[in-house]
Amino acid sequence: AAWRDYHAGDFGRAIVTAVRLGPIGAVVGARAQVAYATHLENDDREALALLCAASQACEALSAIDPGDANAWFMHALALGRYAERISVVKALARGLGGKIRNSLTTTLALEPEHAAAFTTFGVYHFEVIDKVGTVVGRVTHGASREAGVQCFEKALELDPDSPITHLEYARVLGLGRQGDKVQSIERHMQLAANSQPVDALGRLDVERARQALNFA
């Protein structure tokens, strides 16, 4: 029921159902919490509380069942969204970067073809380099723009029609001094806007891409 509500876009109901289930509901609950915090919650404090709860629930689940790839993935995704809310620089200073990287590395060790994990890892590489620079990013956080590109290419190889992957790739290509990437940014934004979403969250991502193109 929680998964059905999540895919239908009733994120609030999915969260309530998932929380009642305890640890077994952590992954679907986290997905719903991240979706709600990203797309529907305008209050920063409430959004951060949702993201924090999602990451904590998935961290607890991964301790119970360390072989659950999606528990590690959702832990990383929730922390990543949390980091974007408080600023990536603050998040790195708090040591969240290492936790995100570890959870994504574990996810891919357990499930080497986890397309969404590659997308999230790609965002990690680009965001870190944009905020702390090439040298510090590589030495301190294990990040590089080249690795970010490789992650996105792998994600699109595994799931070429994913609107969120195209949308995020377009966004991170626009970070910093990337003026030479204008054509690539527009191409990925167009691909996101013309994707056929498989659920309500996908539809929200498609609409974000279409709005971005309309305002460009």
N, C-alpha and C positions, 0 to 999 in steps of 0.2 A: 504493500500500500504506500509506503514511504517513497519507494522508487517511482511508482506510478504518479504520485503527486509531484515529485521532483521533475520528471520529464514533461508533465503537463503544465509546469510553471507555477504550481501552487507551492512555492518554496516554504512559506510559513507553516502550512499544514505538514509538509514533509519533515520540517525540523521538529515539530511537536511529537510526531509519531516516532521519529528516529531516536530522540532523547529518551522516550519511554522504553525503548528497546534495550537501553544500556550499551555496552561495548559493541554488540553485534550491529548496532545502528550507526556506529561512528562514521563510517565512510559516506553513506548516503546523507547523514545529517550534516557532515562537513561540506559536502557538495552543495547542499541546499543553503547552508549558512554563508558559504563563499559567494554563491550566486545572489543571495538576498543582499549581502553587504556591498557587493559590487554594483548591482543594477538598481536596487530599490531603496536602500537605506541612505537618507540624506544627512542624518546625524552622525558625525564622525565618531563620537563616543560609543554609540550603539553599534556602528559598523565594526569598530575595533573590538568591542566585546564579543560580537559574533565570531570574528576571525580568531580571536584568542581562544574561545570555547572550542572552535573547530580544531585548531592545532592541538590543544590539550587532549581532546577526546581521541584524536588519531595517534597521538604519542602514547596514550594509555593502551590503545588497541595494539599498537606495534610491540609493546612490551609483553602483552599476552600472546600475540600471534605474530612473531617477527617475520614470518614468511608471507604475510599479507602485503603484496606490493602496493595496493591502493591505499593502505593505511599510511605507508611512508610517503606516497605521492601526495595525498591530501594534506598531510602534515606540512610538506614543502610548499604546496600551493597556498594554503592558508597563511603560513608565515610570510610568503612572498607578497601576498595582497596586504598583509599587515605592514610589511616593510614599506610598501608604496604609500600607504596612508600616513605613516609617521615620518617618512623620508628615508630613502635608501641609505643615506649617510649615517643617520641616527641608528638605523637597523644594523649596519655593519659595525658601528661602535659598540653595540650591545652584544655582538657575537652571533647575530641571527644568520649572517651569511654562511658561516660554517655549518650551522644546523640545516639550512636549506640545501646546501651542497651535499651534505652527508645523506640526507633523506632522498634526494634525487639519485645519487650514486647507488644507494641501496635499492631503490625502485628499479633502476635499469639492470642491476645485477640479478634481481629476481625475475624481471620481465624485460628482456632486451629489446622488445619491439613495442614498448609503451610509448605511443606517439605523443600523447599529452605530456609525458614526462620530458621528452626531448624538447617540446615547445617551451615548457617552463624553464628548463635548463638553458635554452637559448636566451630567454629573457634575462635570466640570472647573469650570464656572461656579458651581455650588452649593457645592462643597468650598472653593474659593478664598474666596468671600464669607463662608462660615461661619468660616473661620480668620483672615482678615485684615480683614474688615469691608467695607462697601459702597464707601467712598471709595477706600481703598488697592486694593481688588480691581479696581475699575473703572479707575483711573488707571494703576496699575502693571502689572496683569496682564490688563487688557481683559476682566474678568469682571463679570457682573451676574446677579442672580436672574432678571430678566425674560428675558435671553438664554437662561438655562438652561431656563426653561419652554418657550420657543420651540423649543429643540433637542429636548426630549422630545416635544413635540407633533408635530414633524416626524417624529421617529423612529417614533412610533406611527401616524402617517398612512401611512408607508411599510411598516411591519411591525406591524400592530395586535395580533398574537398572540404577540409576542416575550416570553417569560417574564422574561428578564434586563432588558428595558427597563422593564416594570412593576415588577419587584423593585427596580431601582436608583432609579426615580422615587419609589417609596414610601420608600426609605431616605433620599434627600436631602431629601424634603419634611419629614422628621422632624428635620432638623438645626436647631439653634438654637431660637429662639422661634417655633415654627410650630404652636402649639396649635390654631389655627383650621383646620389642615389635616388633622385627625384622620380625617374622613370620606374625604377624598381618599386618604390613606395606606392606609386599610383597603380602599378600592375597588381600588386598584392591586395591593395584596397579594393580594386575592381573585382578581383577574384573572390574576396570576402563578401562583397555586396551582391554578387551573382551566385553565391553558393545556395544549395538547397538544404536548409536546416533539417535535422532529424528530430529535434525536440524544441521546447520553448526557449531554452537557454541559447540554442543555436540561432533561433529567430532573433533574439535580442542582440546577438553578436552581428548578425546580418544587418539589422537596423542601425546599429552603431556605425557600421562601415558606410551605409548609404547616407546617413546624416553627415558623416565626415566628408564624403565626396560632395554633398550638396553645399557645404560651407567652405569648401576649398576654393 
